[in-house]
């Protein structure tokens, strides 16, 4: 992830070993879904998703702690994101 903490957007980079179904979502610190960032199939190789700190309705979220949860190939990874004012 770059940068983290971030004021405007963050890039979430990951590598897939084969073509798989990917689900990436952003949650707030209480576990509430903020936005489904990506749902669909992706090819093997390096991938990057960018979160522009917007919620599902296109509004900027407040400064604070959020989590990106990526599920792919029966594995789930979660990373902490810090949004600056």
PDB file of N, CA, C and O in Angstrom, chain B, residues numbered from 101:
ATOM      1  N   UNK B 101       0.833  -1.173   0.000  1.00  0.00           N
ATOM      2  CA  UNK B 101       0.000   0.000   0.000  1.00  0.00           C
ATOM      3  C   UNK B 101       0.875   1.232   0.000  1.00  0.00           C
ATOM      4  O   UNK B 101       1.879   1.319   0.707  1.00  0.00           O
ATOM      5  N   UNK B 102       0.478   2.135  -0.779  1.00  0.00           N
ATOM      6  CA  UNK B 102       1.232   3.376  -0.862  1.00  0.00           C
ATOM      7  C   UNK B 102       0.291   4.527  -1.099  1.00  0.00           C
ATOM      8  O   UNK B 102      -0.643   4.354  -1.882  1.00  0.00           O
ATOM      9  N   UNK B 103       0.444   5.639  -0.520  1.00  0.00           N
ATOM     10  CA  UNK B 103       1.089   5.827   0.779  1.00  0.00           C
ATOM     11  C   UNK B 103       0.136   5.413   1.890  1.00  0.00           C
ATOM     12  O   UNK B 103      -1.059   5.253   1.638  1.00  0.00           O
ATOM     13  N   UNK B 104       0.609   5.242   3.063  1.00  0.00           N
ATOM     14  CA  UNK B 104      -0.228   4.928   4.218  1.00  0.00           C
ATOM     15  C   UNK B 104       0.509   5.410   5.459  1.00  0.00           C
ATOM     16  O   UNK B 104       1.563   4.852   5.764  1.00  0.00           O
ATOM     17  N   UNK B 105       0.031   6.401   6.191  1.00  0.00           N
ATOM     18  CA  UNK B 105      -1.270   7.056   6.056  1.00  0.00           C
ATOM     19  C   UNK B 105      -1.341   7.912   4.789  1.00  0.00           C
ATOM     20  O   UNK B 105      -0.324   8.240   4.179  1.00  0.00           O
ATOM     21  N   UNK B 106      -2.575   8.262   4.415  1.00  0.00           N
ATOM     22  CA  UNK B 106      -2.761   8.997   3.164  1.00  0.00           C
ATOM     23  C   UNK B 106      -3.849  10.059   3.293  1.00  0.00           C
ATOM     24  O   UNK B 106      -4.802   9.889   4.053  1.00  0.00           O
ATOM     25  N   UNK B 107      -3.703  11.169   2.540  1.00  0.00           N
ATOM     26  CA  UNK B 107      -4.714  12.217   2.583  1.00  0.00           C
ATOM     27  C   UNK B 107      -5.784  12.083   1.492  1.00  0.00           C
ATOM     28  O   UNK B 107      -6.932  12.466   1.715  1.00  0.00           O
ATOM     29  N   UNK B 108      -5.430  11.545   0.313  1.00  0.00           N
ATOM     30  CA  UNK B 108      -6.362  11.547  -0.819  1.00  0.00           C
ATOM     31  C   UNK B 108      -6.679  10.166  -1.377  1.00  0.00           C
ATOM     32  O   UNK B 108      -7.848   9.844  -1.588  1.00  0.00           O
ATOM     33  N   UNK B 109      -5.666   9.349  -1.620  1.00  0.00           N
ATOM     34  CA  UNK B 109      -5.899   8.017  -2.176  1.00  0.00           C
ATOM     35  C   UNK B 109      -4.755   7.089  -1.786  1.00  0.00           C
ATOM     36  O   UNK B 109      -3.666   7.528  -1.415  1.00  0.00           O
ATOM     37  N   UNK B 110      -5.037   5.788  -1.882  1.00  0.00           N
ATOM     38  CA  UNK B 110      -4.040   4.780  -1.543  1.00  0.00           C
ATOM     39  C   UNK B 110      -4.106   3.677  -2.594  1.00  0.00           C
ATOM     40  O   UNK B 110      -5.189   3.296  -3.039  1.00  0.00           O
ATOM     41  N   UNK B 111      -2.950   3.174  -2.983  1.00  0.00           N
ATOM     42  CA  UNK B 111      -2.861   2.077  -3.949  1.00  0.00           C
ATOM     43  C   UNK B 111      -2.647   0.776  -3.184  1.00  0.00           C
ATOM     44  O   UNK B 111      -1.746   0.673  -2.353  1.00  0.00           O
ATOM     45  N   UNK B 112      -3.478  -0.203  -3.472  1.00  0.00           N
ATOM     46  CA  UNK B 112      -3.384  -1.526  -2.859  1.00  0.00           C
ATOM     47  C   UNK B 112      -2.845  -2.479  -3.913  1.00  0.00           C
ATOM     48  O   UNK B 112      -3.547  -2.809  -4.868  1.00  0.00           O
ATOM     49  N   UNK B 113      -1.611  -2.923  -3.749  1.00  0.00           N
ATOM     50  CA  UNK B 113      -0.958  -3.790  -4.727  1.00  0.00           C
ATOM     51  C   UNK B 113      -0.895  -5.219  -4.203  1.00  0.00           C
ATOM     52  O   UNK B 113      -0.662  -5.442  -3.016  1.00  0.00           O
ATOM     53  N   UNK B 114      -1.103  -6.179  -5.090  1.00  0.00           N
ATOM     54  CA  UNK B 114      -1.054  -7.594  -4.729  1.00  0.00           C
ATOM     55  C   UNK B 114      -0.753  -8.423  -5.973  1.00  0.00           C
ATOM     56  O   UNK B 114      -0.853  -7.939  -7.100  1.00  0.00           O
ATOM     57  N   UNK B 115      -0.388  -9.665  -5.747  1.00  0.00           N
ATOM     58  CA  UNK B 115      -0.044 -10.574  -6.837  1.00  0.00           C
ATOM     59  C   UNK B 115      -0.943 -11.801  -6.779  1.00  0.00           C
ATOM     60  O   UNK B 115      -1.171 -12.372  -5.713  1.00  0.00           O
ATOM     61  N   UNK B 116      -1.449 -12.197  -7.945  1.00  0.00           N
ATOM     62  CA  UNK B 116      -2.269 -13.396  -8.062  1.00  0.00           C
ATOM     63  C   UNK B 116      -1.494 -14.464  -8.821  1.00  0.00           C
ATOM     64  O   UNK B 116      -0.864 -14.174  -9.838  1.00  0.00           O
ATOM     65  N   UNK B 117      -1.539 -15.696  -8.326  1.00  0.00           N
ATOM     66  CA  UNK B 117      -0.817 -16.792  -8.974  1.00  0.00           C
ATOM     67  C   UNK B 117      -1.546 -17.349 -10.191  1.00  0.00           C
ATOM     68  O   UNK B 117      -0.938 -17.978 -11.057  1.00  0.00           O
ATOM     69  N   UNK B 118      -2.850 -17.112 -10.247  1.00  0.00           N
ATOM     70  CA  UNK B 118      -3.648 -17.582 -11.378  1.00  0.00           C
ATOM     71  C   UNK B 118      -4.906 -16.737 -11.464  1.00  0.00           C
ATOM     72  O   UNK B 118      -5.178 -15.932 -10.573  1.00  0.00           O
ATOM     73  N   UNK B 119      -5.670 -16.913 -12.523  1.00  0.00           N
ATOM     74  CA  UNK B 119      -6.921 -16.180 -12.675  1.00  0.00           C
ATOM     75  C   UNK B 119      -7.901 -16.653 -11.610  1.00  0.00           C
ATOM     76  O   UNK B 119      -8.202 -17.843 -11.521  1.00  0.00           O
ATOM     77  N   UNK B 120      -8.401 -15.711 -10.796  1.00  0.00           N
ATOM     78  CA  UNK B 120      -9.319 -16.038  -9.705  1.00  0.00           C
ATOM     79  C   UNK B 120     -10.365 -14.940  -9.531  1.00  0.00           C
ATOM     80  O   UNK B 120     -10.240 -13.839 -10.067  1.00  0.00           O
ATOM     81  N   UNK B 121     -11.387 -15.275  -8.772  1.00  0.00           N
ATOM     82  CA  UNK B 121     -12.397 -14.312  -8.359  1.00  0.00           C
ATOM     83  C   UNK B 121     -11.823 -13.478  -7.218  1.00  0.00           C
ATOM     84  O   UNK B 121     -11.258 -14.028  -6.272  1.00  0.00           O
ATOM     85  N   UNK B 122     -11.961 -12.169  -7.300  1.00  0.00           N
ATOM     86  CA  UNK B 122     -11.416 -11.249  -6.306  1.00  0.00           C
ATOM     87  C   UNK B 122     -12.544 -10.408  -5.732  1.00  0.00           C
ATOM     88  O   UNK B 122     -13.431  -9.956  -6.455  1.00  0.00           O
ATOM     89  N   UNK B 123     -12.495 -10.207  -4.428  1.00  0.00           N
ATOM     90  CA  UNK B 123     -13.449  -9.345  -3.733  1.00  0.00           C
ATOM     91  C   UNK B 123     -12.637  -8.448  -2.807  1.00  0.00           C
ATOM     92  O   UNK B 123     -11.952  -8.936  -1.909  1.00  0.00           O
ATOM     93  N   UNK B 124     -12.712  -7.142  -3.024  1.00  0.00           N
ATOM     94  CA  UNK B 124     -11.991  -6.195  -2.179  1.00  0.00           C
ATOM     95  C   UNK B 124     -12.987  -5.152  -1.680  1.00  0.00           C
ATOM     96  O   UNK B 124     -13.706  -4.537  -2.467  1.00  0.00           O
ATOM     97  N   UNK B 125     -13.017  -4.964  -0.366  1.00  0.00           N
ATOM     98  CA  UNK B 125     -13.947  -4.013   0.234  1.00  0.00           C
ATOM     99  C   UNK B 125     -13.241  -3.209   1.312  1.00  0.00           C
ATOM    100  O   UNK B 125     -12.241  -3.640   1.887  1.00  0.00           O
ATOM    101  N   UNK B 126     -13.787  -2.034   1.569  1.00  0.00           N
ATOM    102  CA  UNK B 126     -13.272  -1.133   2.603  1.00  0.00           C
ATOM    103  C   UNK B 126     -14.277  -1.097   3.750  1.00  0.00           C
ATOM    104  O   UNK B 126     -15.480  -0.958   3.535  1.00  0.00           O
ATOM    105  N   UNK B 127     -13.758  -1.225   4.980  1.00  0.00           N
ATOM    106  CA  UNK B 127     -14.589  -1.211   6.183  1.00  0.00           C
ATOM    107  C   UNK B 127     -14.077  -0.145   7.144  1.00  0.00           C
ATOM    108  O   UNK B 127     -12.890   0.183   7.139  1.00  0.00           O
ATOM    109  N   UNK B 128     -14.971   0.394   7.967  1.00  0.00           N
ATOM    110  CA  UNK B 128     -14.516   1.322   9.002  1.00  0.00           C
ATOM    111  C   UNK B 128     -14.051   0.537  10.218  1.00  0.00           C
ATOM    112  O   UNK B 128     -14.108  -0.693  10.222  1.00  0.00           O
ATOM    113  N   UNK B 129     -13.594   1.230  11.240  1.00  0.00           N
ATOM    114  CA  UNK B 129     -13.016   0.582  12.422  1.00  0.00           C
ATOM    115  C   UNK B 129     -14.036  -0.263  13.184  1.00  0.00           C
ATOM    116  O   UNK B 129     -13.649  -1.168  13.924  1.00  0.00           O
ATOM    117  N   UNK B 130     -15.321   0.012  13.020  1.00  0.00           N
ATOM    118  CA  UNK B 130     -16.353  -0.777  13.694  1.00  0.00           C
ATOM    119  C   UNK B 130     -16.797  -1.980  12.864  1.00  0.00           C
ATOM    120  O   UNK B 130     -17.644  -2.758  13.305  1.00  0.00           O
ATOM    121  N   UNK B 131     -16.232  -2.137  11.669  1.00  0.00           N
ATOM    122  CA  UNK B 131     -16.570  -3.270  10.813  1.00  0.00           C
ATOM    123  C   UNK B 131     -17.675  -3.011   9.818  1.00  0.00           C
ATOM    124  O   UNK B 131     -18.088  -3.922   9.100  1.00  0.00           O
ATOM    125  N   UNK B 132     -18.162  -1.786   9.761  1.00  0.00           N
ATOM    126  CA  UNK B 132     -19.227  -1.423   8.824  1.00  0.00           C
ATOM    127  C   UNK B 132     -18.664  -1.280   7.413  1.00  0.00           C
ATOM    128  O   UNK B 132     -17.636  -0.634   7.211  1.00  0.00           O
ATOM    129  N   UNK B 133     -19.344  -1.887   6.437  1.00  0.00           N
ATOM    130  CA  UNK B 133     -18.920  -1.786   5.042  1.00  0.00           C
ATOM    131  C   UNK B 133     -19.018  -0.338   4.572  1.00  0.00           C
ATOM    132  O   UNK B 133     -20.071   0.290   4.681  1.00  0.00           O
ATOM    133  N   UNK B 134     -17.913   0.183   4.050  1.00  0.00           N
ATOM    134  CA  UNK B 134     -17.877   1.542   3.518  1.00  0.00           C
ATOM    135  C   UNK B 134     -18.047   1.531   2.000  1.00  0.00           C
ATOM    136  O   UNK B 134     -18.767   2.355   1.436  1.00  0.00           O
ATOM    137  N   UNK B 135     -17.367   0.578   1.347  1.00  0.00           N
ATOM    138  CA  UNK B 135     -17.431   0.522  -0.112  1.00  0.00           C
ATOM    139  C   UNK B 135     -16.902  -0.816  -0.612  1.00  0.00           C
ATOM    140  O   UNK B 135     -15.889  -1.318  -0.125  1.00  0.00           O
ATOM    141  N   UNK B 136     -17.599  -1.384  -1.588  1.00  0.00           N
ATOM    142  CA  UNK B 136     -17.057  -2.515  -2.331  1.00  0.00           C
ATOM    143  C   UNK B 136     -16.153  -1.927  -3.403  1.00  0.00           C
ATOM    144  O   UNK B 136     -16.628  -1.276  -4.334  1.00  0.00           O
ATOM    145  N   UNK B 137     -14.871  -2.151  -3.274  1.00  0.00           N
ATOM    146  CA  UNK B 137     -13.903  -1.558  -4.184  1.00  0.00           C
ATOM    147  C   UNK B 137     -13.827  -2.325  -5.496  1.00  0.00           C
ATOM    148  O   UNK B 137     -13.711  -1.729  -6.567  1.00  0.00           O
ATOM    149  N   UNK B 138     -13.892  -3.668  -5.407  1.00  0.00           N
ATOM    150  CA  UNK B 138     -13.823  -4.482  -6.619  1.00  0.00           C
ATOM    151  C   UNK B 138     -14.417  -5.853  -6.331  1.00  0.00           C
ATOM    152  O   UNK B 138     -14.143  -6.458  -5.295  1.00  0.00           O
ATOM    153  N   UNK B 139     -15.231  -6.331  -7.260  1.00  0.00           N
ATOM    154  CA  UNK B 139     -15.742  -7.698  -7.231  1.00  0.00           C
ATOM    155  C   UNK B 139     -15.713  -8.200  -8.665  1.00  0.00           C
ATOM    156  O   UNK B 139     -16.356  -7.629  -9.546  1.00  0.00           O
ATOM    157  N   UNK B 140     -14.959  -9.276  -8.893  1.00  0.00           N
ATOM    158  CA  UNK B 140     -14.885  -9.828 -10.241  1.00  0.00           C
ATOM    159  C   UNK B 140     -13.657 -10.691 -10.417  1.00  0.00           C
ATOM    160  O   UNK B 140     -12.901 -10.923  -9.473  1.00  0.00           O
ATOM    161  N   UNK B 141     -13.471 -11.157 -11.613  1.00  0.00           N
ATOM    162  CA  UNK B 141     -12.350 -12.029 -11.936  1.00  0.00           C
ATOM    163  C   UNK B 141     -11.146 -11.191 -12.363  1.00  0.00           C
ATOM    164  O   UNK B 141     -11.293 -10.187 -13.059  1.00  0.00           O
ATOM    165  N   UNK B 142      -9.965 -11.613 -11.942  1.00  0.00           N
ATOM    166  CA  UNK B 142      -8.727 -10.949 -12.366  1.00  0.00           C
ATOM    167  C   UNK B 142      -7.724 -12.007 -12.787  1.00  0.00           C
ATOM    168  O   UNK B 142      -7.700 -13.113 -12.246  1.00  0.00           O
ATOM    169  N   UNK B 143      -6.892 -11.649 -13.767  1.00  0.00           N
ATOM    170  CA  UNK B 143      -5.872 -12.548 -14.292  1.00  0.00           C
ATOM    171  C   UNK B 143      -4.681 -12.647 -13.346  1.00  0.00           C
ATOM    172  O   UNK B 143      -4.510 -11.824 -12.447  1.00  0.00           O
ATOM    173  N   UNK B 144      -3.873 -13.657 -13.564  1.00  0.00           N
ATOM    174  CA  UNK B 144      -2.640 -13.837 -12.793  1.00  0.00           C
ATOM    175  C   UNK B 144      -1.713 -12.653 -13.018  1.00  0.00           C
ATOM    176  O   UNK B 144      -1.743 -12.009 -14.066  1.00  0.00           O
ATOM    177  N   UNK B 145      -0.884 -12.377 -12.006  1.00  0.00           N
ATOM    178  CA  UNK B 145       0.105 -11.316 -12.116  1.00  0.00           C
ATOM    179  C   UNK B 145      -0.106 -10.221 -11.095  1.00  0.00           C
ATOM    180  O   UNK B 145      -0.938 -10.327 -10.194  1.00  0.00           O
ATOM    181  N   UNK B 146       0.672  -9.167 -11.260  1.00  0.00           N
ATOM    182  CA  UNK B 146       0.594  -8.012 -10.358  1.00  0.00           C
ATOM    183  C   UNK B 146      -0.683  -7.233 -10.632  1.00  0.00           C
ATOM    184  O   UNK B 146      -1.024  -6.963 -11.784  1.00  0.00           O
ATOM    185  N   UNK B 147      -1.385  -6.875  -9.564  1.00  0.00           N
ATOM    186  CA  UNK B 147      -2.633  -6.114  -9.661  1.00  0.00           C
ATOM    187  C   UNK B 147      -2.568  -4.939  -8.701  1.00  0.00           C
ATOM    188  O   UNK B 147      -1.882  -4.997  -7.681  1.00  0.00           O
ATOM    189  N   UNK B 148      -3.281  -3.882  -9.030  1.00  0.00           N
ATOM    190  CA  UNK B 148      -3.366  -2.722  -8.146  1.00  0.00           C
ATOM    191  C   UNK B 148      -4.788  -2.178  -8.173  1.00  0.00           C
ATOM    192  O   UNK B 148      -5.377  -1.991  -9.238  1.00  0.00           O
ATOM    193  N   UNK B 149      -5.324  -1.931  -6.995  1.00  0.00           N
ATOM    194  CA  UNK B 149      -6.602  -1.236  -6.844  1.00  0.00           C
ATOM    195  C   UNK B 149      -6.329   0.058  -6.102  1.00  0.00           C
ATOM    196  O   UNK B 149      -5.464   0.103  -5.228  1.00  0.00           O
ATOM    197  N   UNK B 150      -7.053   1.102  -6.438  1.00  0.00           N
ATOM    198  CA  UNK B 150      -6.877   2.391  -5.785  1.00  0.00           C
ATOM    199  C   UNK B 150      -8.166   2.790  -5.078  1.00  0.00           C
ATOM    200  O   UNK B 150      -9.247   2.766  -5.666  1.00  0.00           O
ATOM    201  N   UNK B 151      -8.033   3.156  -3.811  1.00  0.00           N
ATOM    202  CA  UNK B 151      -9.172   3.687  -3.067  1.00  0.00           C
ATOM    203  C   UNK B 151      -8.990   5.186  -2.944  1.00  0.00           C
ATOM    204  O   UNK B 151      -7.975   5.658  -2.432  1.00  0.00           O
ATOM    205  N   UNK B 152      -9.971   5.927  -3.414  1.00  0.00           N
ATOM    206  CA  UNK B 152      -9.929   7.389  -3.429  1.00  0.00           C
ATOM    207  C   UNK B 152     -10.575   8.008  -2.193  1.00  0.00           C
ATOM    208  O   UNK B 152     -10.959   9.177  -2.211  1.00  0.00           O
ATOM    209  N   UNK B 153     -10.695   7.234  -1.130  1.00  0.00           N
ATOM    210  CA  UNK B 153     -11.280   7.603   0.161  1.00  0.00           C
ATOM    211  C   UNK B 153     -12.748   7.980   0.076  1.00  0.00           C
ATOM    212  O   UNK B 153     -13.258   8.721   0.917  1.00  0.00           O
ATOM    213  N   UNK B 154     -13.427   7.466  -0.946  1.00  0.00           N
ATOM    214  CA  UNK B 154     -14.861   7.703  -1.104  1.00  0.00           C
ATOM    215  C   UNK B 154     -15.645   6.475  -0.642  1.00  0.00           C
ATOM    216  O   UNK B 154     -15.176   5.342  -0.747  1.00  0.00           O
ATOM    217  N   UNK B 155     -16.859   6.732  -0.126  1.00  0.00           N
ATOM    218  CA  UNK B 155     -17.734   5.641   0.276  1.00  0.00           C
ATOM    219  C   UNK B 155     -18.536   5.166  -0.938  1.00  0.00           C
ATOM    220  O   UNK B 155     -18.292   5.611  -2.060  1.00  0.00           O
ATOM    221  N   UNK B 156     -19.477   4.277  -0.713  1.00  0.00           N
ATOM    222  CA  UNK B 156     -20.275   3.723  -1.802  1.00  0.00           C
ATOM    223  C   UNK B 156     -21.172   4.727  -2.503  1.00  0.00           C
ATOM    224  O   UNK B 156     -21.639   4.467  -3.612  1.00  0.00           O
ATOM    225  N   UNK B 157     -21.421   5.872  -1.874  1.00  0.00           N
ATOM    226  CA  UNK B 157     -22.244   6.921  -2.478  1.00  0.00           C
ATOM    227  C   UNK B 157     -21.404   8.044  -3.090  1.00  0.00           C
ATOM    228  O   UNK B 157     -21.947   9.058  -3.528  1.00  0.00           O
ATOM    229  N   UNK B 158     -20.082   7.864  -3.119  1.00  0.00           N
ATOM    230  CA  UNK B 158     -19.207   8.857  -3.732  1.00  0.00           C
ATOM    231  C   UNK B 158     -18.796  10.001  -2.826  1.00  0.00           C
ATOM    232  O   UNK B 158     -18.222  10.986  -3.291  1.00  0.00           O
ATOM    233  N   UNK B 159     -19.085   9.882  -1.530  1.00  0.00           N
ATOM    234  CA  UNK B 159     -18.715  10.933  -0.576  1.00  0.00           C
ATOM    235  C   UNK B 159     -17.368  10.615   0.058  1.00  0.00           C
ATOM    236  O   UNK B 159     -17.057   9.451   0.310  1.00  0.00           O
ATOM    237  N   UNK B 160     -16.567  11.645   0.317  1.00  0.00           N
ATOM    238  CA  UNK B 160     -15.304  11.455   1.028  1.00  0.00           C
ATOM    239  C   UNK B 160     -15.586  10.992   2.448  1.00  0.00           C
ATOM    240  O   UNK B 160     -16.489  11.502   3.111  1.00  0.00           O
ATOM    241  N   UNK B 161     -14.796  10.011   2.914  1.00  0.00           N
ATOM    242  CA  UNK B 161     -14.932   9.555   4.297  1.00  0.00           C
ATOM    243  C   UNK B 161     -14.125  10.475   5.208  1.00  0.00           C
ATOM    244  O   UNK B 161     -13.226  11.182   4.752  1.00  0.00           O
ATOM    245  N   UNK B 162     -14.451  10.457   6.488  1.00  0.00           N
ATOM    246  CA  UNK B 162     -13.727  11.252   7.473  1.00  0.00           C
ATOM    247  C   UNK B 162     -12.350  10.662   7.731  1.00  0.00           C
ATOM    248  O   UNK B 162     -12.088   9.501   7.420  1.00  0.00           O
ATOM    249  N   UNK B 163     -11.484  11.473   8.299  1.00  0.00           N
ATOM    250  CA  UNK B 163     -10.173  10.975   8.729  1.00  0.00           C
ATOM    251  C   UNK B 163     -10.392   9.883   9.768  1.00  0.00           C
ATOM    252  O   UNK B 163     -11.355   9.932  10.534  1.00  0.00           O
ATOM    253  N   UNK B 164      -9.503   8.905   9.795  1.00  0.00           N
ATOM    254  CA  UNK B 164      -9.610   7.828  10.771  1.00  0.00           C
ATOM    255  C   UNK B 164      -8.988   6.547  10.270  1.00  0.00           C
ATOM    256  O   UNK B 164      -8.245   6.539   9.288  1.00  0.00           O
ATOM    257  N   UNK B 165      -9.302   5.453  10.961  1.00  0.00           N
ATOM    258  CA  UNK B 165      -8.761   4.140  10.629  1.00  0.00           C
ATOM    259  C   UNK B 165      -9.803   3.342   9.850  1.00  0.00           C
ATOM    260  O   UNK B 165     -10.975   3.288  10.222  1.00  0.00           O
ATOM    261  N   UNK B 166      -9.353   2.731   8.775  1.00  0.00           N
ATOM    262  CA  UNK B 166     -10.191   1.895   7.925  1.00  0.00           C
ATOM    263  C   UNK B 166      -9.423   0.607   7.629  1.00  0.00           C
ATOM    264  O   UNK B 166      -8.225   0.513   7.895  1.00  0.00           O
ATOM    265  N   UNK B 167     -10.121  -0.373   7.081  1.00  0.00           N
ATOM    266  CA  UNK B 167      -9.489  -1.643   6.731  1.00  0.00           C
ATOM    267  C   UNK B 167      -9.875  -2.025   5.315  1.00  0.00           C
ATOM    268  O   UNK B 167     -11.038  -1.916   4.925  1.00  0.00           O
ATOM    269  N   UNK B 168      -8.892  -2.474   4.549  1.00  0.00           N
ATOM    270  CA  UNK B 168      -9.142  -3.042   3.228  1.00  0.00           C
ATOM    271  C   UNK B 168      -9.069  -4.552   3.381  1.00  0.00           C
ATOM    272  O   UNK B 168      -8.077  -5.079   3.885  1.00  0.00           O
ATOM    273  N   UNK B 169     -10.107  -5.246   2.952  1.00  0.00           N
ATOM    274  CA  UNK B 169     -10.144  -6.705   3.029  1.00  0.00           C
ATOM    275  C   UNK B 169     -10.185  -7.260   1.609  1.00  0.00           C
ATOM    276  O   UNK B 169     -11.104  -6.971   0.843  1.00  0.00           O
ATOM    277  N   UNK B 170      -9.181  -8.058   1.271  1.00  0.00           N
ATOM    278  CA  UNK B 170      -9.055  -8.658  -0.052  1.00  0.00           C
ATOM    279  C   UNK B 170      -9.211 -10.172   0.076  1.00  0.00           C
ATOM    280  O   UNK B 170      -8.470 -10.827   0.810  1.00  0.00           O
ATOM    281  N   UNK B 171     -10.183 -10.713  -0.648  1.00  0.00           N
ATOM    282  CA  UNK B 171     -10.381 -12.157  -0.689  1.00  0.00           C
ATOM    283  C   UNK B 171     -10.129 -12.630  -2.108  1.00  0.00           C
ATOM    284  O   UNK B 171     -10.697 -12.096  -3.062  1.00  0.00           O
ATOM    285  N   UNK B 172      -9.263 -13.645  -2.244  1.00  0.00           N
ATOM    286  CA  UNK B 172      -8.941 -14.219  -3.549  1.00  0.00           C
ATOM    287  C   UNK B 172      -8.423 -15.628  -3.348  1.00  0.00           C
ATOM    288  O   UNK B 172      -7.603 -15.873  -2.463  1.00  0.00           O
ATOM    289  N   UNK B 173      -8.891 -16.547  -4.158  1.00  0.00           N
ATOM    290  CA  UNK B 173      -8.394 -17.921  -4.145  1.00  0.00           C
ATOM    291  C   UNK B 173      -8.488 -18.546  -2.752  1.00  0.00           C
ATOM    292  O   UNK B 173      -7.539 -19.172  -2.281  1.00  0.00           O
ATOM    293  N   UNK B 174      -9.639 -18.371  -2.096  1.00  0.00           N
ATOM    294  CA  UNK B 174      -9.922 -18.925  -0.767  1.00  0.00           C
ATOM    295  C   UNK B 174      -9.009 -18.388   0.327  1.00  0.00           C
ATOM    296  O   UNK B 174      -8.886 -19.005   1.385  1.00  0.00           O
ATOM    297  N   UNK B 175      -8.373 -17.255   0.089  1.00  0.00           N
ATOM    298  CA  UNK B 175      -7.546 -16.604   1.106  1.00  0.00           C
ATOM    299  C   UNK B 175      -8.044 -15.177   1.298  1.00  0.00           C
ATOM    300  O   UNK B 175      -8.478 -14.521   0.351  1.00  0.00           O
ATOM    301  N   UNK B 176      -7.972 -14.712   2.539  1.00  0.00           N
ATOM    302  CA  UNK B 176      -8.389 -13.345   2.848  1.00  0.00           C
ATOM    303  C   UNK B 176      -7.257 -12.632   3.572  1.00  0.00           C
ATOM    304  O   UNK B 176      -6.651 -13.167   4.501  1.00  0.00           O
ATOM    305  N   UNK B 177      -6.990 -11.415   3.125  1.00  0.00           N
ATOM    306  CA  UNK B 177      -5.975 -10.570   3.738  1.00  0.00           C
ATOM    307  C   UNK B 177      -6.620  -9.239   4.095  1.00  0.00           C
ATOM    308  O   UNK B 177      -7.417  -8.695   3.332  1.00  0.00           O
ATOM    309  N   UNK B 178      -6.267  -8.733   5.248  1.00  0.00           N
ATOM    310  CA  UNK B 178      -6.790  -7.439   5.695  1.00  0.00           C
ATOM    311  C   UNK B 178      -5.637  -6.522   6.067  1.00  0.00           C
ATOM    312  O   UNK B 178      -4.692  -6.938   6.737  1.00  0.00           O
ATOM    313  N   UNK B 179      -5.720  -5.268   5.626  1.00  0.00           N
ATOM    314  CA  UNK B 179      -4.691  -4.283   5.968  1.00  0.00           C
ATOM    315  C   UNK B 179      -5.342  -3.043   6.549  1.00  0.00           C
ATOM    316  O   UNK B 179      -6.436  -2.649   6.145  1.00  0.00           O
ATOM    317  N   UNK B 180      -4.655  -2.435   7.498  1.00  0.00           N
ATOM    318  CA  UNK B 180      -5.131  -1.209   8.142  1.00  0.00           C
ATOM    319  C   UNK B 180      -4.713  -0.010   7.298  1.00  0.00           C
ATOM    320  O   UNK B 180      -3.573   0.084   6.843  1.00  0.00           O
ATOM    321  N   UNK B 181      -5.659   0.901   7.100  1.00  0.00           N
ATOM    322  CA  UNK B 181      -5.425   2.132   6.348  1.00  0.00           C
ATOM    323  C   UNK B 181      -5.721   3.316   7.252  1.00  0.00           C
ATOM    324  O   UNK B 181      -6.713   3.310   7.981  1.00  0.00           O
ATOM    325  N   UNK B 182      -4.887   4.310   7.211  1.00  0.00           N
ATOM    326  CA  UNK B 182      -5.091   5.507   8.018  1.00  0.00           C
ATOM    327  C   UNK B 182      -5.320   6.692   7.085  1.00  0.00           C
ATOM    328  O   UNK B 182      -4.446   7.069   6.305  1.00  0.00           O
ATOM    329  N   UNK B 183      -6.525   7.273   7.186  1.00  0.00           N
ATOM    330  CA  UNK B 183      -6.885   8.429   6.370  1.00  0.00           C
ATOM    331  C   UNK B 183      -6.601   9.685   7.169  1.00  0.00           C
ATOM    332  O   UNK B 183      -7.098   9.857   8.282  1.00  0.00           O
ATOM    333  N   UNK B 184      -5.794  10.563   6.587  1.00  0.00           N
ATOM    334  CA  UNK B 184      -5.465  11.848   7.210  1.00  0.00           C
ATOM    335  C   UNK B 184      -6.473  12.892   6.802  1.00  0.00           C
ATOM    336  O   UNK B 184      -7.102  12.777   5.750  1.00  0.00           O
ATOM    337  N   UNK B 185      -6.632  13.902   7.617  1.00  0.00           N
ATOM    338  CA  UNK B 185      -7.535  15.018   7.311  1.00  0.00           C
ATOM    339  C   UNK B 185      -7.052  15.770   6.119  1.00  0.00           C
ATOM    340  O   UNK B 185      -7.682  16.744   5.707  1.00  0.00           O
TER     341      UNK B 185
END
